[in-house]
Amino acid sequence: MQIEFVGIVREVKDWNTDKNGVALPADKVTSQILFMDKDSGGDVSLTYPAGHGLKVGQDVTVKAVVKPVVRNFKLTMYVQTPAKK
């Protein structure tokens, strides 16, 4: 699924440990990013791999291919690759 919106980064949560507090390997580290969509004012939550470079307060145009995944009984969108124009 491809998504595109203009927004502001509201929150960045890094997930670098498992539920027992053990450090995750580098390829398993993710960040949950909460954006405010400028058009609707609603929130959009996406999960990015490590090294995304996003910061709270940053204005962004998000264009990405995402994979919907149910995790912990919630629908999560994992960013796979930036979308092609």
C-alpha positions, -999 to 999 in steps of 0.1 A, spaced: 0 0 0 13 34 -9 6 65 13 13 102 9 6 131 32 21 164 45 25 166 82 45 174 113 64 149 135 47 149 169 64 121 187 92 96 181 93 63 202 124 42 197 120 5 203 155 -9 209 147 -35 237 123 -64 239 96 -68 265 122 -82 289 145 -52 285 171 -71 265 187 -51 237 175 -60 202 199 -67 174 204 -37 150 182 -52 123 153 -54 147 153 -19 161 124 2 150 108 36 157 72 44 160 66 79 146 34 99 153 26 125 126 -1 152 126 -16 153 91 -19 190 81 -49 185 59 -72 167 84 -55 175 117 -56 138 125 -28 116 137 -9 91 116 13 65 133 40 47 112 68 23 122 101 30 106 134 10 106 163 25 126 181 54 109 150 73 97 164 107 106 131 122 117 128 147 146 100 161 167 86 193 152 99 186 117 76 194 88 76 165 64 61 152 32 57 115 37 57 93 6 62 56 14 52 21 7 38 5 39 28 -30 50 -2 -33 73 6 -57 102 -15 -66 133 8 -65 164 -3 -65 200 -39 -64 188 -34 -31 169 -31 -24 132 4 -10 126 18 3 93 55 -7 88 73 15 63 89 -8 36 104 16 12 100 53 1 74 55 -26 85 60 -62 73 92 -79 
